[in-house]
């Protein structure tokens, strides 16, 4: 099974996401690929009949959280802002779609 991959940039508000696109032959492969990504920790963001967009979120490194907590004089304001930023910008994003030109 050959999956064609390429990247496209998607802008969501102020967030720029590098979206990886994987093409599959049919609905069965689509469901299998979605299941594989969910098992790897991805969440479905958008779902249509012939495609699904999945994101894997990241909450940042613990080391950076500790540094930001100390830099914000133990109030945690920078830490919370960093956590919010990391939550709304995915670590990885993939669009799995059926390629109607593929046999």
N, C-alpha and C positions, 0 to 999 in steps of 0.2 A: 504494500500500500504506500504510494508516494503522496506525501502531503506537500503542497506548494505553500511556502511561507513568504510573506513580505510584511513590511511595516508601514503603517500609516499613522500620521499624527492626528489626534483628535483633541479638540479644545472643548473643555467642559467648564464654563465660567472662567475662572482664573487658572484652572489646572490643565496642563498639557500632558496627554497620555500617549505613550508609544504603544499603539495597538498592533499586536501580532495577529496576522490572519492565517487561519488554517482551513484549507478546503477539503471536503470529504465528498464521496460519491453519492451517498443516499442517506435516508433517515436513520437507518440502523447504525451506520458509522457515526452519524451525528450524535445519537444517543450514547453510543459507546465512548466517544471522545469527551462528551460532557461529563459522563460518569467518572472517567479517568481524571479530569481536571478537578472535580468536586472531591475526589479521594485525595488529591494533592493539596487541598485547602483553599481552593478557589470558590467564589460565590457567584451565582448567576445574577447579573445586573439587568440584562435585557434578554427577553426570549421571544422569538418569532417562530413561525412554522418551519422556516428553512435556515435559521441561524440562532446563535446564542452568544452573548457577550459575557465573559467571565472575568472577574478581577480577584487578585490575591492582595490582600491588604497587609500593611506592615506598620507596626507601632513604634518603630525606631529602636535604636540600640540602647541598652540599659546604661552603658557608659555615658552616652550623650545626655540621657535623662538626668543622671547624677550630676554631671557638670552644669547643666542648665539650672538644676535645682539650687546648686551652690551659688551660681552667678546671680540668681534672682533673690539672693539674700534669704534663702530658705522659705520664701513665700510660695514658690512653685509656679509663678505666673508664666515664666518662659517655658517651663516644663509642660504646662497645660497647652500653651500655644503650639509647641512642637508636636505634642500628641495629636492635637486636632489637625494640624497640617499633614502629618503622616497618615492619619486615618482617612482623610479625603483624597490623598494622592496614592493610587495603587502602586504596589511594588512591581506588579506585572499585570498586563491585561491582554486577553486573547479573544478574538472573534472567530468562532467556528461556524462555517457556513457550507451549505451544499452548493457545489459547483455544477450548474446545469449543463455545462459544456463537456464535463468529464464523463467517461463511460466506465 
